Amino acid sequence: MKYLTILAVMLLLVGCGPRAGTTVASATFAKDVQPIFAQNCMPCHSGGTDAKSPYVLTKYDGVMGNGKDSVPNVIAGKPDSSLLYTMLKEGKMPPPGPLAAAKLDIVMKWISAGAKNN
């Protein structure tokens, strides 16, 4: 009986843990954020000759930098003050349609954690 109780508790804990498709607790640029941009923001923000925007999302420096204006697109620690995040959150970008909530959450967590080049 004791083993059944332990087994039941273990199954309950496993069932309450992370599920496939959930967002990460703390996002990294290279592993979590950059793949989102690569999948959803190219070719418009690629920096290539066919790019439709001067705001380049292929590398960290481009993400943190500016487009044509002098307004930083990412303000570390402040997603709601970051133009990049607000454009994604409001569904203005990417043009084919808004990012999935899980992807938006990853970008928000990365910015909230300091938008590090990690």
C-alpha positions as CSV (number, residue, x, y, z in Angstrom):
1,M,0.0,0.0,0.0
2,K,2.9,2.4,0.8
3,Y,4.4,1.8,-2.6
4,L,1.0,2.6,-4.3
5,T,0.8,5.9,-2.4
6,I,4.4,6.8,-3.4
7,L,3.6,5.8,-7.0
8,A,0.4,7.9,-7.0
9,V,2.3,10.9,-5.7
10,M,5.0,10.5,-8.3
11,L,2.5,10.3,-11.1
12,L,0.7,13.4,-9.8
13,L,4.0,15.3,-9.7
14,V,4.9,14.2,-13.2
15,G,1.5,15.1,-14.5
16,C,1.8,18.6,-13.1
17,G,5.2,19.2,-14.6
18,P,6.1,20.9,-17.8
19,R,4.2,19.7,-20.9
20,A,5.3,19.5,-24.5
21,G,4.9,22.9,-26.1
22,T,5.0,25.0,-22.9
23,T,7.3,27.9,-22.7
24,V,10.6,27.9,-21.0
25,A,11.2,29.4,-17.6
26,S,14.0,31.6,-18.7
27,A,14.7,32.0,-22.4
28,T,18.1,32.3,-24.1
29,F,18.7,34.3,-27.3
30,A,20.4,31.6,-29.3
31,K,18.3,28.6,-28.3
32,D,14.9,30.1,-27.8
33,V,14.5,33.6,-29.3
34,Q,16.5,33.6,-32.5
35,P,14.7,30.5,-33.9
36,I,11.4,32.3,-33.5
37,F,12.7,35.3,-35.5
38,A,14.3,33.0,-38.1
39,Q,11.0,31.1,-38.6
40,N,8.6,34.1,-38.5
41,C,10.4,37.3,-39.4
42,M,12.4,36.4,-42.5
43,P,12.9,37.5,-45.3
44,C,11.6,41.0,-44.3
45,H,14.2,41.4,-41.5
46,S,17.1,39.4,-42.9
47,G,19.4,42.3,-44.0
48,G,19.6,40.8,-47.4
49,T,19.1,42.7,-50.7
50,D,15.5,41.6,-50.8
51,A,14.7,42.6,-47.2
52,K,11.7,44.9,-46.8
53,S,13.0,46.5,-43.6
54,P,16.3,47.9,-42.3
55,Y,15.7,46.3,-38.9
56,V,17.7,43.1,-39.1
57,L,16.7,40.1,-36.8
58,T,19.3,37.6,-37.9
59,K,21.8,38.5,-35.2
60,Y,21.7,39.7,-31.6
61,D,23.2,43.1,-32.4
62,G,20.5,43.7,-35.0
63,V,17.7,42.7,-32.7
64,M,19.0,45.1,-30.0
65,G,19.7,47.9,-32.5
66,N,17.5,50.3,-34.4
67,G,15.8,50.3,-37.8
68,K,15.8,53.7,-39.6
69,D,15.2,55.7,-36.4
70,S,17.1,56.2,-33.2
71,V,14.6,54.4,-31.0
72,P,16.0,51.1,-29.5
73,N,13.8,48.2,-30.4
74,V,14.6,46.2,-27.3
75,I,14.9,47.8,-23.8
76,A,16.5,45.1,-21.6
77,G,14.3,44.2,-18.6
78,K,11.3,46.2,-20.0
79,P,9.2,44.2,-22.6
80,D,6.3,46.6,-22.5
81,S,8.7,49.5,-23.3
82,S,10.3,47.5,-26.1
83,L,9.1,48.3,-29.6
84,L,9.9,44.8,-30.8
85,Y,7.7,43.2,-28.1
86,T,4.8,45.6,-28.4
87,M,4.7,45.1,-32.2
88,L,4.6,41.4,-31.6
89,K,2.1,41.6,-28.7
90,E,-0.3,43.8,-30.7
91,G,-0.2,41.5,-33.7
92,K,1.3,44.1,-35.9
93,M,4.2,41.8,-36.7
94,P,4.8,39.4,-38.3
95,P,2.5,40.2,-41.3
96,P,1.3,36.7,-41.9
97,G,-0.4,36.8,-38.5
98,P,0.4,37.2,-34.8
99,L,2.9,34.9,-33.1
100,A,1.5,32.0,-31.1
101,A,1.1,32.9,-27.4
102,A,3.9,30.5,-26.4
103,K,6.4,32.2,-28.7
104,L,5.4,35.6,-27.6
105,D,5.9,34.5,-24.0
106,I,9.4,33.4,-24.8
107,V,10.3,36.7,-26.3
108,M,8.8,38.5,-23.2
109,K,10.7,36.3,-20.8
110,W,14.0,36.9,-22.6
111,I,13.5,40.7,-22.6
112,S,12.4,40.6,-18.9
113,A,15.5,38.7,-18.0
114,G,17.7,41.4,-19.5
115,A,17.7,40.5,-23.2
116,K,21.1,38.9,-22.9
117,N,23.2,37.6,-25.8
118,N,23.2,34.0,-24.4
